[in-house]
Amino acid sequence: MTLKQDIEDALKGVADPGTNLDIMRMKLVRDLVVDRDGRVCLTFHPSSPVCPMAFKLAYDIQRAVQETEGVKEVEVKVAGYNRADELMEVLKQASTHHQETD
């Protein structure tokens, strides 16, 4: 199995609390790119521009990817969400904190 497949499997474990469907089935994660050095970039599209669970889901997505063996770095972009810039800043801070504690 490739690292990309491992990441996709990990993301299938992240469920939208409103629907109980996994985020991959809901197609909330797009543009998943994994380089051979373990750097991952993906785009999270919340289910609506005002999704009340966007912050939790984005954090869960980032954490699921970070915890996948072989991943060195994660960048989560957010699109189609009213507070996308704020959410990406929160994720960046959480990622920095995660790297410091490893």
Secondary structure, DSSP 8 states (H G I E B T S, - for coil): --HHHHHHHHHTT-B-TTT--BTTTTT-EEEEEE-TTSEEEEEE--SSTT-TTHHHHHHHHHHHHHTSTT--EEEEEE-S-TTHHHHHHHHHHHHHHHHHH-
